[in-house]
Every structure is written in C-alpha cells, then in structure tokens.
C-alpha cells in the first residue's frame, strides 16, 4: 500500500482513459491517491505518537474504512447513529460517535449494536442531561461506553468552552457514573475550513492544542484521569506545527481531499482523489451544461458554512490536457445541470468533463456508489457507498 | 380531496402534536396542504385550458404522483432517466423527460421501459445530434416517442434561443424522422427563481409566453404542425397574468412550496407543505444546534443558483407558538448540524424545532422517506421517497 504518489505536485489527476460506457454523472475515486493519502496521514499520526480515528462521514464506505484500519488506524469516528451502525454491523471494533445524543431510542440502538458486536463504543457529552441519559441507558443495557467531554474551541457549535466551570462538573459526573468510562476531552476546530490561508489554519490548530492541553492539565491537577485528548479536522491536522499533549486525531476529508485543503495551500491538486465524471449535454455561448448539478455536486461552497471558494467545482475537458491547465469553473448549479463557464473554449455535447468538487463529503452522501480505479488504468470497480444511511 | 386550506394565510403551518417517538431529522409533509396545493394548481390549469404535467423531481414519490394524476394531471415530467424509470415502472402512462439525452445506453433503457409498459414517452432535443440519436434508437426499438424542441427563454441552460434559425432545422428533422413525432416547443424559465419580486416573475412569465407563442406561430406559418407549447416553473405559473397560446404547464415545486414562492409573495406561508422536524442537540450563547445540517436541508439558498434568501431555513420551536411569529433563521450548516440563531431566545437540548427549508426539492432528494400527516392529527404515515434514484 505504501506507494509514492505517482503524480506531479501541481497537476490535477485526470483520468482520460475511463471506460466509454461508464455512465455519468459518476463519482470517481483514484485508488492510488486514496491509498497514498491514507498512508501519509497514518505516517503523520505514527510519527507524532497519535492514535488516528478517521471520520467516516467523508467516504461512508466499509471498503475504505478497512483500508484505513489496515494502515494502522485505531478505530473510526462517525457523525450519526445510522452511519455508525453500518460500520459496527460490518465488524469495526472501535468507534467514536462524535455527536451529542439526546434521543434514548437512538442511543439504545447504538449501545445494543456495539454490545452485540463487541465494539468499543465511545460517545461525547456537553451537558449534564447527556451524562444522565448515557449513564441510564448504558446501565440498562449492562455496558460501559467510553465518554468524552466535547469542548468548543471556536466553531461555536457543540461543546463547553475551555474555561467553562461546567467541564469539571461533567468530568465529576462521568467519573461517578459506574456505567460510563470517562475517556477525556474531544474537540473539532471546524472553523479552520474558513481560515484565510494555511498560516491561519496553523494558528487555529495551535490555539486548539494549547486550550485542550491546558484544560486536560487543569482537570488532572483537580485529580481526574484524562487519558485522551482528541482533536481533528483535515485542515488543522495538515497545518499543525505540533501535537504535544494530544493523543488522537480524527480527520475525515483527507482520504479524498478537496478545494478547502487546496485553497489553504496544504496539499497540491495531485492529492485530490475524488472527482465527478460528467457529460456535456448542451452548450450555449457562455456555458457548457453538464449532467452534474446540485444533486450530484451539492451546493456546498466549502464546509461549516465557509464560502471562500468560487463556484462549485473545477472542471477539465478530458483529452489532450495534462491537469496543469487552469481549470474551468462550475459557476452555477441547477438540480441536475452544472453550468461550466466556457471562457471562450469550445465544447460539444457528448464531451466528458472531470470535475473536482468544492467539498467531497456531501458528494459521497449524494451517491449510492462510486467508481474506484487505479491511476492510468482503464478499468475500475464500482463500490457501494454506505450512503444508504439517510 | 377538494378541501379548503384550513390554515390562516400568514401563518406557518406548525405541527406541534407529532408523535414524540418520531425520530429526527424527519422530513414532514402536511397532507392537507399538499392536496390543496395539488387541487389549486389543477384548477388553475383547468381554468386556463392547459394540460398539467407536474415535475416529479420535487417529490420523487409515486404516492404523490398518483394524487396529482387523480386530480387531473395529464402525465408527469421527470429530469433524469433513473427518476423516470421509477414512475414508468409504477405504471404511469404519460411521461416527459425534460432533459436532453446524449447517452444511447440511457435512452435505450428509457425507450425499452416505456414500450414495455405502454407509456407515452415525450423527450426533448436542442441540437441535430440529439434528433439523430433519438431517431436511431427509437427506430431500433420500433417505437415512436413524442419530441419537443427545447427553447432557452433566459435561463441560458439548455435549448435554442427563440430567434435561432436552427429551431426550424430541428423541426424539419423531427418531421422527417419516421420514428419520432414532433410535439412542439418546451421551455423552463428557471431564472424566475431569482426574480426580485412577484411582479418581476410575472414579467418573466409573460416574456416566456410571448416568445414561445410567437415562435410556435412562426413555425406554423412555415408549415409545421405545432400541437403543443409547454412551459412551466412554479414561480412563473403562479405569477403569470395569462396563458393564451400555451397548451401545457409543468410546475414541480408547487406541491410543497418553499421560500422562493414565499419570497416572491406568490403564496402565504400557510401553503408550505414540506418542513423538517429537528431536535436541539446543544446550545451556546448564539445558536441552538439542531440535528439537521446540509445533509438534510441541503446548502441550497434557492434554485438555479439564486441566492436571495437569508440562511438555510425558517425555524419554529414547537410549543406555545402559532406560526405567526417571526421565525428563527437557520444561519449556518455543517453536514449534520444546523446553527439556528437564538436572537436572545432560550432553547434546551431535546426541544423540537420545525424548519421550513429554503428549497424543498433537494431536501426530498436527501431523504429515503418522509412523514405524511394530516393537519392537527398526531399520527401519520411514513412514505418512501423514490429518492432511491441516485
């Protein structure tokens, strides 16, 4: 699996030789780049002495999860119960549900599946009612999941702020609950997706590390065991200057990469594994109209509401191009149509375009399968995305 | 079925009494409003002497399509082959695929299914290669689909401009092709979704009517039979001052309605049938975080790239509200989290919110099922969205 990335750094990895009968729109995954991305992230984690628990919301694929685990990942992270159940049922032995559960029914399903399958389940809380719910349901099912306190390091989504005295109260309640095992602190610096550049993303990563490690130390001084300090997002992990005091990273997007790590200068285009093959269905004087719209590419400009990206994807007409050219921009989307700005170039109906979307995660969520192929190879394999977790 | 809409005009139709065990996020459809919307559109079409062929991309539901047909619709319209096949297989007897096909494989599947099921299939073309493809495949399969020439009335997506001399060439080629039946002209004024107000949408509708009827007359003077002139989008149909010279409308969104017809002042909030039930999973000083993000609500601001709407939906905390209050705004989305601006109000984890999304169509596309309920009733029925057409 440890292949060198075969592609030049500044070049988008085009796939001009895909089978002519591959119907479009098709979500493409370049297996060589995927595996290189997985290996590099694992090497980064290993080098820093960190556990890697990749987030599966990006790929929703048991096949890719198994590749991550074979490369050395310690377990997986998921964002919703239905998603987690797919991987637990597939036999994954350690999974973090990084989402605060407030529904006893959902929690029961999850605890039950994890218990039956022997999966080490790890949950998060950010308020006392969450501790009470988890403790009660775990006790009822006779299991003892690990629990993290979710810390808000700046996205202002879920979590307690690092200075909030409630953190110690939650830690105390978790220590007290016989049916729960307090594992430590967990954060997600999703605001890094909106950072102005890689330097700004690095600052966000360092702020997250400092506040998380300081908080862990404060709890330890107060007598708590804090075995784990888990952080992670692809931009912060790639930009970070160091990981001292942290124990785990949970990036997701890195398997595919997309326009956010590119915009931040954290990776070259050659490391983007996911793209969408489309066909021109009509043209006019301004646009080539392709058969991939918002129901294929999603309307995401970036992630977490970040919108620093122009358009909805970068497009290359296949044939006679190297991937080093300036891409065309998918300027506008209808549901089943993409408007690719022609900028004076000429395209004809039937021409195929390879589009590198802004945000890979919702693209996978919108498809039931993707086409996994190897670099220059003309043949690939259709893989189910467990997307079927809606 | 012809019920009066039971709700006050300026009131969002809230459903505070839904079962407590209905898991969230759940896509809700108010059956009374749905049926009233279907009946009103049919009455509008009947009153103007127009055929109504509703676009199914909005609901992707055979159950709702049958309600539309029972109310008097002449057939259905679909936007992709996989979508069309669901309805043809379900026995629908007349279907327009309002998308230019360039793939022989997809076309063959569609023609074959229509032939086997006895479905009157209607297709569109906007270039000579399309005519050649359709003629060849229809001849090979021994069938004779109806074909429309797609006219671009201002969206600058697919179609020939009304003044383009190629329109007559296409009409000639269609008349000449023994395996095709030239049915007329078809347009979609999708740019009306971005209109400044209802008056502007009405102007777009009138421009579309004038250019389509003038073009039809020009073809007739040149000796062509032009039996049908088909237009349609929910905003233009609702805003239009008249339909003289047109024969068919193809709105889709009207079954549910969403923030675009509301923004344009074309319907009151009481006519919005689709919403999303969510649960607050966390709160902070600015936001209530709910369990519906871009993977439930979609990141669409509007349709066709229109972005005149604030946020990603209008939210009401259920309990003690009438629907006349100023809604909270879903200001930002992560994939599985919505950030609802609190504006000083207080919400707790576990509280339920009913969100009226910006754009209903992609919400249905993102779910496998929706919950169909009747007005004040506390019980409903889970209905499959044929969303499973990805």
Interface residues (C-beta under 8 A of the other chain):
Chain A: X21 X23 X24 X57 X79 X80 X99 X100 X101 X102 X103 X105 X106 X126 X127 X129 X130 X150 X152 X156 X157 X158 X159 X190 X279 X280 X281 X282 X284 X286 X287 X289 X294 X295 X298 X299 X300 X301 X303 X304 X305 X331 X332 X333 X334 X335 X336 X337 X339 X349 X350 X361 X362 X365 X366 X367 X368 X387 X388 X390
Chain B: X21 X23 X24 X57 X79 X80 X99 X100 X101 X102 X103 X105 X106 X126 X127 X129 X130 X150 X152 X156 X157 X158 X159 X190 X279 X280 X281 X282 X284 X286 X287 X289 X294 X295 X298 X299 X300 X301 X303 X304 X305 X331 X332 X333 X334 X335 X336 X337 X339 X349 X350 X361 X362 X365 X366 X367 X368 X387 X388 X390
